[in-house]
């Protein structure tokens, strides 16, 4: 059975209406990241011109050269919640869609970080968010409904250096995924704000253009895997604010 047939077997079959996100990127990888993004506050609107959440509140994002993480505020997290993101419907799990053959992106390379006691990673560590209309992936005569993104999150007692930890997790996770057949394209892009470090890279998974963003702060790290819209990459400049919005809504103190 092919990978995509395995996907269809586990996914909810959908109609031939594909999701449309305003300002979707081209089918070529995009490395540019704007320096004026702001992490959303509260619920997030999907009506942003770049296809990401509407801006407003919080601190301005910065380019890799200018970004600086603030000192550790001492905040740690006890739970991962299903966030409320305006324009999306989110729930625990993979949303009934997964690639199989170990192609689903995971968080690895975090062996030096101690997870919090009682952390229920298997319950709320994976969250999927769908847009409306639902995203539909097609391969030949088959089609399957897919989330806008699936996120996986780990909570830790302490992440002394989020940037260094993120780089280790990114390198190990990308290396593992490459071994299973993900083809990463272009250069990774890092965007740092005072509260979060995000590192994204585009890739092709089972012929589908994916945008994958890893993130870390002083108490958690995770990955947000964005499925294509209309067979196009989600631009990194859209994926970064969506990643920030997810983190802001999912982490519970």
C-alpha positions as CSV (number, residue, x, y, z in Angstrom):
1,X,0.0,0.0,0.0
2,X,1.4,3.4,-1.0
3,X,2.0,6.1,1.6
4,X,-0.9,8.2,0.3
5,X,-3.2,5.2,0.2
6,X,-2.4,4.7,3.9
7,X,-3.2,8.4,4.4
8,X,-6.6,8.1,2.7
9,X,-7.4,5.0,4.8
10,X,-6.9,7.0,8.0
11,X,-8.2,10.3,6.8
12,X,-11.7,11.7,6.3
13,X,-12.4,11.7,2.6
14,X,-13.4,15.1,1.4
15,X,-15.0,16.8,-1.6
16,X,-12.9,18.4,-4.3
17,X,-13.1,21.9,-2.8
18,X,-9.6,23.0,-1.7
19,X,-8.9,25.5,1.1
20,X,-8.0,29.0,0.0
21,X,-5.7,31.0,2.2
22,X,-5.3,34.7,1.4
23,X,-1.8,35.4,0.1
24,X,-0.6,31.8,-0.3
25,X,3.0,31.4,-1.4
26,X,4.3,30.1,-4.7
27,X,5.3,26.5,-5.3
28,X,8.9,27.6,-4.9
29,X,10.4,27.7,-1.4
30,X,10.4,31.1,0.3
31,X,13.1,32.1,2.7
32,X,12.1,35.7,3.3
33,X,10.8,36.6,6.7
34,X,9.4,40.0,7.4
35,X,10.6,42.0,10.4
36,X,7.3,43.6,11.3
37,X,5.3,40.5,12.5
38,X,3.7,40.7,15.9
39,X,2.6,37.7,17.9
40,X,-1.2,37.7,18.2
41,X,-2.9,38.5,21.5
42,X,-5.8,36.3,22.5
43,X,-7.8,34.8,19.7
44,X,-6.3,35.2,16.3
45,X,-8.0,36.1,13.0
46,X,-7.2,34.2,9.9
47,X,-7.7,37.2,7.7
48,X,-4.2,38.5,7.6
49,X,-3.0,39.6,4.2
50,X,-0.1,37.1,4.2
51,X,-2.3,34.1,5.1
52,X,-1.3,34.2,8.8
53,X,-3.1,35.4,11.8
54,X,-4.0,39.1,12.1
55,X,-1.4,41.1,14.0
56,X,-2.0,43.2,17.0
57,X,-0.6,43.2,20.6
58,X,2.6,41.7,21.8
59,X,6.1,42.6,20.6
60,X,7.4,43.0,17.1
61,X,9.1,40.0,15.6
62,X,12.6,40.6,14.3
63,X,15.0,39.4,11.7
64,X,17.5,36.7,12.8
65,X,20.3,39.4,13.0
66,X,18.3,41.7,15.2
67,X,16.1,39.4,17.4
68,X,16.9,39.0,21.0
69,X,15.3,36.7,23.6
70,X,14.6,38.3,26.9
71,X,15.9,37.0,30.2
72,X,14.1,33.9,31.7
73,X,10.9,35.2,33.4
74,X,10.7,32.0,35.4
75,X,7.4,30.8,33.8
76,X,6.9,27.1,33.5
77,X,3.9,25.1,32.1
78,X,1.9,22.3,33.5
79,X,-0.4,21.5,30.6
80,X,-0.9,21.7,26.9
81,X,-4.4,22.9,25.9
82,X,-6.3,22.9,22.7
83,X,-6.1,26.6,21.7
84,X,-8.9,28.8,20.4
85,X,-7.7,30.3,17.2
86,X,-10.1,32.5,15.3
87,X,-10.9,31.1,11.9
88,X,-9.6,27.6,12.8
89,X,-11.1,24.6,14.6
90,X,-8.6,22.8,16.7
91,X,-8.7,19.4,18.6
92,X,-6.4,16.9,20.2
93,X,-4.7,14.4,17.9
94,X,-3.7,14.3,14.3
95,X,-7.1,15.3,12.9
96,X,-7.6,11.8,11.3
97,X,-4.7,12.5,9.0
98,X,-1.1,11.2,9.1
99,X,1.5,10.3,6.4
100,X,2.6,7.1,8.0
101,X,6.0,5.4,7.3
102,X,7.4,7.7,10.0
103,X,7.0,10.8,7.8
104,X,5.0,12.7,10.4
105,X,7.3,15.3,12.0
106,X,8.3,14.7,15.6
107,X,10.4,16.5,18.2
108,X,13.7,14.8,19.0
109,X,17.2,15.8,20.0
110,X,15.8,17.0,23.4
111,X,17.5,14.3,25.5
112,X,19.3,16.8,27.6
113,X,16.0,18.4,28.8
114,X,14.0,17.0,31.6
115,X,10.2,16.8,30.9
116,X,7.9,18.0,33.7
117,X,6.5,15.5,36.1
118,X,3.0,14.2,35.1
119,X,3.2,15.7,31.6
120,X,0.5,14.0,29.5
121,X,2.2,14.3,26.2
122,X,0.1,11.5,24.7
123,X,-3.1,13.3,25.5
124,X,-2.6,16.9,24.6
125,X,0.9,16.9,23.2
126,X,-0.5,16.7,19.6
127,X,-3.1,19.2,18.4
128,X,-4.5,19.7,14.8
129,X,-6.2,22.8,13.5
130,X,-8.5,22.9,10.5
131,X,-9.6,25.9,8.4
132,X,-12.9,26.4,6.6
133,X,-13.3,25.0,4.0
134,X,-11.1,22.1,4.9
135,X,-7.7,21.7,3.2
136,X,-7.8,18.8,0.7
137,X,-4.7,17.0,-0.5
138,X,-4.9,15.1,-3.8
139,X,-2.8,12.5,-5.4
140,X,-3.9,10.9,-8.6
141,X,-7.6,9.9,-8.2
142,X,-7.4,10.0,-4.4
143,X,-8.2,13.0,-2.1
144,X,-8.0,13.4,1.7
145,X,-9.0,16.1,4.2
146,X,-5.9,17.5,6.0
147,X,-5.5,20.0,8.8
148,X,-4.0,23.5,8.2
149,X,-1.4,22.4,10.6
150,X,-0.6,19.7,13.2
151,X,1.5,20.7,16.3
152,X,3.4,18.6,18.7
153,X,4.6,20.1,22.0
154,X,6.9,19.0,24.9
155,X,7.1,20.6,28.3
156,X,10.3,20.8,30.3
157,X,11.4,21.7,33.8
158,X,13.9,24.2,32.4
159,X,15.3,25.1,29.0
160,X,18.4,27.2,30.0
161,X,19.2,28.3,26.5
162,X,16.2,28.1,24.2
163,X,18.1,29.1,21.1
164,X,20.8,26.4,21.6
165,X,18.1,23.8,22.5
166,X,16.0,24.8,19.4
167,X,19.1,24.3,17.1
168,X,19.7,20.8,18.6
169,X,16.1,19.8,18.3
170,X,15.9,21.2,14.7
171,X,19.0,19.5,13.5
172,X,18.2,16.1,15.1
173,X,14.5,16.2,14.0
174,X,15.3,17.3,10.4
175,X,18.0,14.6,10.1
176,X,15.6,11.9,11.3
177,X,12.8,13.1,9.0
178,X,15.2,13.2,6.1
179,X,16.2,9.6,6.7
180,X,12.5,8.7,6.4
181,X,12.0,10.5,3.1
182,X,11.3,14.2,3.8
183,X,13.2,16.3,1.3
184,X,14.1,19.7,2.8
185,X,14.6,22.6,0.5
186,X,16.0,26.1,0.8
187,X,17.7,27.4,3.9
188,X,16.2,27.4,7.5
189,X,15.0,30.7,8.8
190,X,15.1,31.8,12.4
191,X,12.9,34.5,13.8
192,X,13.3,35.6,17.5
193,X,11.1,37.7,19.7
194,X,11.5,38.5,23.4
195,X,9.5,35.4,24.4
196,X,10.0,32.8,21.6
197,X,12.5,31.5,19.1
198,X,11.0,30.0,15.9
199,X,13.0,28.2,13.2
200,X,11.3,27.1,9.9
201,X,12.2,25.2,6.8
202,X,10.2,24.1,3.8
203,X,10.2,20.5,2.6
204,X,8.5,18.1,0.3
205,X,6.8,15.1,2.0
206,X,5.3,12.4,-0.2
207,X,5.1,14.9,-3.0
208,X,3.3,17.5,-0.9
209,X,5.0,20.9,-0.2
210,X,5.2,21.4,3.6
211,X,6.4,24.2,5.8
212,X,7.7,23.1,9.2
213,X,8.4,25.4,12.1
214,X,10.2,24.4,15.4
215,X,10.0,26.7,18.4
216,X,11.4,26.9,21.9
217,X,11.2,29.1,25.0
218,X,12.4,28.6,28.6
219,X,9.8,26.0,29.5
220,X,8.7,24.2,26.3
221,X,9.6,23.3,22.7
222,X,7.6,21.9,19.8
223,X,7.0,21.7,16.1
224,X,4.2,23.0,13.9
225,X,3.8,21.2,10.6
226,X,1.9,23.2,7.9
227,X,0.1,21.4,5.1
228,X,-0.1,23.0,1.7
229,X,-3.0,25.1,0.5
230,X,-3.9,24.7,-3.2
231,X,-0.7,22.6,-3.6
232,X,1.5,25.5,-2.5
233,X,3.8,26.0,0.4
234,X,2.5,28.1,3.3
235,X,4.9,31.0,3.3
236,X,7.3,31.2,6.2
237,X,6.2,34.8,6.9
238,X,2.7,33.4,7.5
239,X,3.8,30.2,9.3
240,X,5.8,32.2,12.0
241,X,2.8,34.2,13.3
242,X,0.6,31.1,13.3
243,X,3.3,29.3,15.3
244,X,3.4,32.1,17.8
245,X,-0.4,32.1,18.0
246,X,-0.5,28.4,18.6
247,X,2.1,28.6,21.4
248,X,0.4,31.5,23.1
249,X,-2.9,29.6,23.1
250,X,-1.7,26.1,24.0
251,X,0.7,26.6,26.9
252,X,-0.9,26.6,30.4
253,X,1.0,27.8,33.4
